[in-house]
Amino acid sequence: MDVAQTSTEVPTEIVIERRFCGPPDSGNGGYACGMVADFIDAPLAEVTLHLPPPLEAPMTIEPERNGARLVHDGNLVARGRPLADLQLAVPAPVGLSEAVVASERSPLHDSHWFPTCFVCGPERSEGDGLRIIPGPVEGRELVAAPWTPDESLAPDGGTVADRYCWAALDCPSGNALMLLDDIGTSVLGTLAVRVVSDVEAGRDYVVAGWPLARDGRKVDTASVLFTADGDPAAMARARWIELRTETLT
């Protein structure tokens, strides 16, 4: 059952800065979805991307009866809605040392679809990108990486803004595709996120992602943000779409 509510009554203009890219010429999908979710007054929201979010371009968040949508030049970029529940079986926690080893051995260091991605790009520097670079965890069907949120992500000096949690959960859910055979370049289609507790800058976390199901070019995946004690601080379910070619258009 959907929860019919929205937190804004008038259109609001937003811009995705180039820092928050996914592919080189468009916004990181999780970050863009998180910006839409900022305007939905619900603890759990789902956002669907319809077009690659442009960078450094004015866009408009428009309220809807059951959520909000993001528009650029009259074209629908994304639409979000509140959800009542997120059915997700969270796996056993991944230890911080396990996540460090998995990240150090990640194939993304040598081969990456979008190496300058704000979240998982190995070419981003500390404090600029999130540098969440997951790799397979030995003996388990999931990928993981450590994450210590930078203080620049916490506007109040302590709690990380939710949009960065959305971004942090986005890429690991997609990086989990490395566990599948014969999967090409894929982009985020839909992301649903629940932030369970405050995520604090300067604290150590582990982000894990795993595949759920595959139907042709559509792959459902999930991700979770664990505290150092192994408690879920945020979780997500995603749908990724494999592109028909290796080139984004």
N, C-alpha and C positions, 0 to 999 in steps of 0.2 A: 504494500500500500504506500503510495506517495504521500508526502506531507506537503500540503499546499500552503507555502509561505515564502516570502521574499523579504529581504532586508532593505531594499531601496525602492523608492517610488518614482524617481526621475532618472533619465539617462545620465551616465557619467562617462567622461572621456578618459581613456587610459592609453599609455604607450609602453610597449615592451622594449626596453633598452637593449642595445646590441650585446651587452654583457651576458644577457640571458638567452643566448641562442641555443638551439639544438643542432639541426643542420646549419651550415654557415649563414644561410640567408633567411632563416625563419626562427621563431621563438621556440624554446624548449617546450615540448607539449605539456609536461607536468606543471611547469611554472605558469603557462598560459591557463591551464585548467584551474590552477589554484587561484589565479586572479579572478576568474569567473566565480569560483566558490566563495571568495571573499564577500560577494554580494548576495549570498544565499544564507538565510538565517536558519541553519540546521546543523547539527553535529555530524551529519553524514550527507554527502552530496556526490552526485555523479555528473561528469561533464563529458560531452561528446564533441570531438573536433571534426569540423566539416571542411576546413581549408587550413593550409599551413599559416600560423599566425605571423603576420609581417612584423619586421623589426623597425623601430624608430618611426612608426607611422601612427597617427591618431586613430584610435578605434573607440567604439562606443559600447558600453555595457547598458543594455536596455532591460528593464524589469519586465517579467511576465507573470501571469497569475500563479504559475507553479515553477518559479525559478527565475533565470536570467539568461540573456543571450549576448554574445559578443559579435559586433558587426563592423565591417570595414568597407567603405565605399559602397554601401548598400548590399554587400554580400555577407551571408552568415558564416562566421568563422568558427564559433563554438556555441553550444547551448548546454546549460546546466540545470539540474533539478535536485531538490532534496529527496532523500530516500529514507525509508523507515528502518531498514536493516541491511546488514552486509553479512551474508552467509560465507564464512571463510574458516577453514580448518588451519589454524596456525601451527606450523611445525615446532618441534623442540628448539630452544634457542641455540644460536651459534655463538660460541665463545669468542671473546675479543681476539685472542691469540690465533684461533682458527681463521677468523676473518682477515687478519693481517696476512697470514700465509696465503690464503686464497687470493687476496688482492695482489700480492707481490708476484704470484704466478699467473695472473690473469692474461689471457691471450690478447686482451684489449690494448695492452702496452705496445704490441707489435702490429696488430691489425684491428682497425676500428672504423665503423661506418662513418662516424662524425667525430673526429679526434679533438675538435675544439668545443664540443658540447659543454654547456655550463655545468652539468651534473657529473657526467662520467668521462669527459674528455681528458685523456692523459696529457694533452698539450696545454692544459690550463694550469696556471700557477696557483700555489696555496694562497687562500684569501680572496682569489678572484673567482675561480670555479670551486665547486664543491669537492671535486676530486674523489668521488665515490666510484671506484673502479673495481667492480665485482669480478671474482673468478670462481670456478667450481670448488666446492668444499669436498675434500676427500671423503669418500664413503657415503656421500649423501647426494640426492637429486635436487640440489639447489646451488645457487651462487650467493656469495656474500662479500662484504667489504666493511671496513671500519669507517666511521664518520665522527669527527669532532666539529660541530658547527662553529663557524667563525662568529665573532662578536658583531660583525657588520650585518649579520642576518637577524639580529635581535633588536628591534627598534626601541624596546623599553629597557634595554641593557641586560636582559636575562632570558626572556622567552623568545624562541625563534618564531618568526611569523609563519602562519600556516602555509602560505604559498610555497615556502621553501621546503616544508615537509612534503607537500604534494610533489615537488620536483625531485626530492630525494627518494621517494617511493616509485616514481615514474621509471627512471632508467634501469634500476635493478630488475623491475618486472620485465623490461625488454631485454636486458642482458641475459636473462634466464633462457632466452631463445638459443643461446650457444649450446645448450644441453640437447637440442633437437638436431636431427639430421636434415640436410638439404633445405635449409631455411635461408632465404636471401634478405636483402635490405628490407627492413620493416619499420613502420611508423605507428605512433600511438593513434588509436581510434577513439577509445573510451576509457576513462579512469574514474573510479569511485574510491573515495578516501574517507576514513574515519580517524581523526586525531583523538586518541584515548586520553592522553595526559600531556602536560606542557613539555615541550622539548627545549632544553636549555643550552645556550651557547657555552662552549668550553668543556662540556661533558662528553664522555666517550659513549658512542652508540655503535650498533652493528645493524646494517641493512642487508636483508636477505630476500632473494626472489626465486620463484620456481614456476614451471609451466603447469597448467591445469588441463587444458584440452585443446585439440586442433581440429579445425574444420576447413580444409582447403587452405586458402590464404589467410584465414582468420585464426588467430591463436589467443586463447585466454590464459592469462598468467596472474600471479599474485605476488605481493611483496609485504614485508613487515619491517618496522623499525624497532629493534630491541634496545632496551637500556642495558647498561653494563651488568645489571643484576638478572637479565634475561626476561624482563617484563615487556610486553608489547606497548610501545608508546604511540604507535600509529600503524595502520594497515591499509592495504589497497587491493583492489581487483581491477585488472586491466584487460583490454582487448587490443591486440596488435594486428596490423594489416600488412601482409607481405606485398611489396610492390611488384608490379608485373615486369618491370625492368630494373636495372641497377642504378638508374638515373632518376633523381628527383626532378619534376617539372613543375 
